[in-house]
Protein backbone atom coordinates (compact mmCIF):
# COMPACT_ATOMS: atom_id res chain seq x y z
CA UNK A 1 0.00 0.00 0.00
CA UNK A 2 1.28 3.50 -0.83
CA UNK A 3 0.75 4.79 2.70
CA UNK A 4 3.42 2.38 4.00
CA UNK A 5 6.21 4.04 2.03
CA UNK A 6 8.78 5.38 4.48
CA UNK A 7 9.73 9.03 4.13
CA UNK A 8 13.18 9.62 5.61
CA UNK A 9 14.40 13.20 6.04
CA UNK A 10 17.45 13.95 3.97
CA UNK A 11 16.78 11.32 1.31
CA UNK A 12 16.01 12.27 -2.26
CA UNK A 13 12.24 12.23 -2.80
CA UNK A 14 11.45 12.73 0.90
CA UNK A 15 9.04 15.63 0.30
CA UNK A 16 7.18 13.80 -2.47
CA UNK A 17 6.72 10.67 -0.36
CA UNK A 18 5.79 12.65 2.76
CA UNK A 19 3.30 14.72 0.74
CA UNK A 20 1.59 11.54 -0.51
CA UNK A 21 1.48 9.94 2.96
CA UNK A 22 0.10 13.05 4.68
CA UNK A 23 -2.48 13.57 1.91
CA UNK A 24 -3.75 10.00 2.27
CA UNK A 25 -3.84 10.34 6.06
CA UNK A 26 -5.80 13.61 5.79
CA UNK A 27 -8.37 12.05 3.46
CA UNK A 28 -8.71 9.08 5.82
CA UNK A 29 -9.22 11.32 8.88
CA UNK A 30 -11.89 13.42 7.18
CA UNK A 31 -13.51 10.24 5.80
CA UNK A 32 -13.80 8.77 9.29
CA UNK A 33 -15.38 11.95 10.64
CA UNK A 34 -17.83 12.10 7.74
CA UNK A 35 -18.71 8.40 8.18
CA UNK A 36 -19.36 8.92 11.90
CA UNK A 37 -21.57 11.91 11.19
CA UNK A 38 -23.50 9.99 8.51
CA UNK A 39 -23.92 6.96 10.78
CA UNK A 40 -25.31 9.14 13.56
CA UNK A 41 -27.68 10.96 11.22
CA UNK A 42 -28.90 7.76 9.60
CA UNK A 43 -29.51 5.95 12.91
CA UNK A 44 -31.19 8.82 14.78
CA UNK A 45 -32.68 10.85 11.95
CA UNK A 46 -31.27 14.12 13.31
CA UNK A 47 -27.91 15.90 13.55
CA UNK A 48 -27.96 16.29 17.33
CA UNK A 49 -26.45 13.02 18.57
CA UNK A 50 -23.31 11.63 20.22
CA UNK A 51 -21.74 10.51 16.92
CA UNK A 52 -21.94 14.09 15.62
CA UNK A 53 -19.94 15.26 18.63
CA UNK A 54 -17.36 12.53 18.02
CA UNK A 55 -17.24 13.42 14.30
CA UNK A 56 -16.64 17.10 15.11
CA UNK A 57 -13.87 16.17 17.56
CA UNK A 58 -12.43 13.92 14.86
CA UNK A 59 -12.09 16.97 12.64
CA UNK A 60 -9.37 18.36 14.94
CA UNK A 61 -6.65 15.86 13.95
CA UNK A 62 -7.96 15.95 10.37
CA UNK A 63 -7.51 19.73 10.23
CA UNK A 64 -4.06 19.49 11.78
CA UNK A 65 -3.12 16.95 9.13
CA UNK A 66 -4.56 19.25 6.43
CA UNK A 67 -2.30 22.10 7.58
CA UNK A 68 0.68 19.75 7.33
CA UNK A 69 -0.39 18.71 3.82
CA UNK A 70 -0.71 22.34 2.73
CA UNK A 71 2.82 23.08 3.98
CA UNK A 72 4.18 20.03 2.19
CA UNK A 73 2.48 21.01 -1.08
CA UNK A 74 4.16 24.42 -0.84
CA UNK A 75 7.56 22.79 -0.34
CA UNK A 76 9.65 21.94 -3.36
CA UNK A 77 12.33 19.29 -3.35
CA UNK A 78 15.40 18.60 -5.41
CA UNK A 79 14.80 18.04 -9.11
CA UNK A 80 15.87 14.77 -10.70
CA UNK A 81 18.30 16.67 -12.98
CA UNK A 82 20.03 18.39 -10.04
CA UNK A 83 20.16 15.11 -8.11
CA UNK A 84 21.87 13.36 -11.05
CA UNK A 85 24.47 16.14 -11.15
CA UNK A 86 25.06 16.35 -7.40
CA UNK A 87 25.05 12.70 -6.33
CA UNK A 88 28.31 11.68 -8.07
CA UNK A 89 30.03 14.74 -6.57
CA UNK A 90 29.17 13.87 -2.96
CA UNK A 91 32.07 11.45 -2.67
CA UNK A 92 32.87 10.97 1.04
CA UNK A 93 30.40 13.69 2.04
CA UNK A 94 26.92 12.92 3.37
CA UNK A 95 24.31 14.77 1.34
CA UNK A 96 20.91 15.88 2.58
CA UNK A 97 18.15 16.34 -0.01
CA UNK A 98 14.74 18.03 0.06
CA UNK A 99 15.26 20.34 3.02
CA UNK A 100 12.51 22.95 3.56
CA UNK A 101 13.09 25.41 6.40
CA UNK A 102 10.39 27.72 7.72
CA UNK A 103 10.72 30.93 9.68
CA UNK A 104 8.21 33.55 10.79
CA UNK A 105 9.01 35.77 7.83
CA UNK A 106 10.05 33.45 4.99
CA UNK A 107 10.41 29.85 3.89
CA UNK A 108 13.57 28.40 2.38
CA UNK A 109 13.59 25.49 -0.09
CA UNK A 110 17.02 23.83 -0.09
CA UNK A 111 17.49 21.12 -2.68
CA UNK A 112 20.75 19.75 -1.29
CA UNK A 113 22.97 20.42 1.70
CA UNK A 114 26.34 19.22 3.02
CA UNK A 115 27.76 19.49 6.55
CA UNK A 116 31.53 19.16 6.93
CA UNK A 117 33.12 20.47 10.12
CA UNK A 118 32.22 24.15 10.50
CA UNK A 119 31.14 24.43 6.85
CA UNK A 120 27.63 24.04 5.54
CA UNK A 121 27.08 24.19 1.78
CA UNK A 122 23.53 24.50 0.48
CA UNK A 123 22.00 24.57 -3.00
CA UNK A 124 18.57 25.93 -3.79
CA UNK A 125 16.65 25.70 -7.04
CA UNK A 126 13.98 28.11 -5.82
CA UNK A 127 14.15 31.53 -7.44
CA UNK A 128 12.24 33.02 -4.47
CA UNK A 129 14.66 31.71 -1.82
CA UNK A 130 16.38 34.65 -0.11
CA UNK A 131 19.87 33.20 0.26
CA UNK A 132 21.07 35.78 2.81
CA UNK A 133 17.98 35.38 4.99
CA UNK A 134 18.33 31.60 4.75
CA UNK A 135 21.97 31.78 5.85
CA UNK A 136 21.05 34.06 8.76
CA UNK A 137 18.12 31.86 9.80
CA UNK A 138 20.21 28.67 9.75
CA UNK A 139 23.04 30.40 11.61
CA UNK A 140 20.74 31.62 14.39
CA UNK A 141 18.97 28.26 14.71
CA UNK A 142 22.29 26.42 14.90
CA UNK A 143 23.57 28.88 17.53
CA UNK A 144 20.47 28.13 19.59
CA UNK A 145 21.31 24.44 19.28
CA UNK A 146 24.85 25.11 20.53
CA UNK A 147 26.74 25.13 17.22
CA UNK A 148 28.66 28.40 16.94
CA UNK A 149 31.07 29.67 14.28
CA UNK A 150 29.45 27.82 11.37
CA UNK A 151 30.26 29.06 7.86
CA UNK A 152 27.12 28.72 5.75
CA UNK A 153 27.09 29.21 1.98
CA UNK A 154 23.83 29.11 0.04
CA UNK A 155 23.88 29.25 -3.76
CA UNK A 156 21.39 28.90 -6.59
CA UNK A 157 24.05 28.08 -9.20
CA UNK A 158 24.40 24.35 -9.77
CA UNK A 159 27.81 24.75 -11.43
CA UNK A 160 29.13 26.82 -8.50
CA UNK A 161 27.73 24.29 -6.03
CA UNK A 162 29.36 21.44 -7.98
CA UNK A 163 32.72 23.24 -7.76
CA UNK A 164 32.25 23.74 -4.00
CA UNK A 165 31.49 20.03 -3.53
CA UNK A 166 34.53 18.98 -5.57
CA UNK A 167 36.76 21.36 -3.61
CA UNK A 168 35.41 20.13 -0.26
CA UNK A 169 35.91 16.52 -1.33
CA UNK A 170 39.53 17.20 -2.39
CA UNK A 171 40.36 18.79 0.95
CA UNK A 172 41.36 16.53 3.81
CA UNK A 173 38.51 15.82 6.21
CA UNK A 174 39.11 17.93 9.30
CA UNK A 175 35.87 17.29 11.07
CA UNK A 176 34.46 15.13 13.81
CA UNK A 177 31.90 12.75 12.25
CA UNK A 178 29.90 12.61 15.50
CA UNK A 179 29.65 16.42 15.64
CA UNK A 180 28.67 16.53 11.95
CA UNK A 181 25.89 14.05 12.72
CA UNK A 182 24.70 16.27 15.58
CA UNK A 183 24.58 19.28 13.25
CA UNK A 184 22.62 17.25 10.69
CA UNK A 185 20.15 16.14 13.37
CA UNK A 186 19.71 19.79 14.45
CA UNK A 187 19.01 20.72 10.81
CA UNK A 188 16.54 17.84 10.41
CA UNK A 189 14.75 19.01 13.55
CA UNK A 190 14.03 22.45 12.06
CA UNK A 191 12.97 21.30 8.60
CA UNK A 192 9.60 19.99 7.40
C-alpha positions, 0 to 999 in steps of 0.5 A, a space after each residue: 500500500 502507498 501509505 506504508 512508504 517510508 519518508 526519511 528526512 534527507 533522502 532524495 524524494 522525501 518531500 514527495 513521499 511525505 506529501 503523498 502519505 500526509 495527503 492520504 492520512 488527511 483524506 482518511 481522517 476526514 472520511 472517518 469523521 464524515 462516516 461517523 456523522 453519517 452513521 449518527 444521522 442515519 440511525 437517529 434521523 437528526 444531527 444532534 447526537 453523540 456521533 456528531 460530537 465525536 465526528 466534530 472532535 475527529 475533525 481536529 486531527 484531520 484539520 491538523 493533518 490538512 495544515 501539514 499537507 498544505 505546507 508540504 504542497 508548498 515545499 519543493 524538493 530537489 529536481 531529478 536533474 540536479 540530483 543526477 548532477 550532485 550525487 556523483 560529486 558527494 564522494 565521502 560527504 553525506 548529502 541531505 536532499 529536500 530540506 525545507 526550512 520555515 521561519 516567521 518571515 520566509 520559507 527556504 527550499 534547499 534542494 541539497 545540503 552538506 555538513 563538513 566540520 564548521 562548513 555548511 554548503 547549500 544549494 537551492 533551485 527556488 528563485 524566491 529563496 532569499 539566500 542571505 535570509 536563509 543563511 542568517 536563519 540557519 546560523 541563528 537556529 544552529 547557535 540556539 542548538 549550541 553550534 557556533 562559528 558555522 560558515 554557511 554558503 547558500 547558492 542557486 548556481 548548480 555549477 558553482 555548487 558542484 565546484 564547491 562540492 569537488 573542492 570540499 571533497 579534495 580537501 582533507 577531512 578535518 571534522 568530527 563525524 559525531 559532531 557533523 551528525 549532531 549538526 545534521 540532526 539539528 538541521 533535520 529538527 528544524 525542517 519539514 
